[in-house]
Amino acid sequence: MENEKLELISSMEFEENVPIYKIIDFLNKSLKDKNIIVGLSRNHNKIVISIYQT
């Protein structure tokens, strides 16, 4: 792992107060080719982020 380089898949700048659903949307668009889906839901007064592999 010492000599391995990280491959950048995608990058985007967000304002500090961006709604979290916009970040989830960015992740889903960026990870679609990798068969990864990110979900967002609420559980009482908490936010739950789930990651799925299709």
Beta strands, then each sheet from edge to edge (+ up, - down):
strand 1: 36-43
strand 2: 46-53
sheet 1: 1+ 2-
end
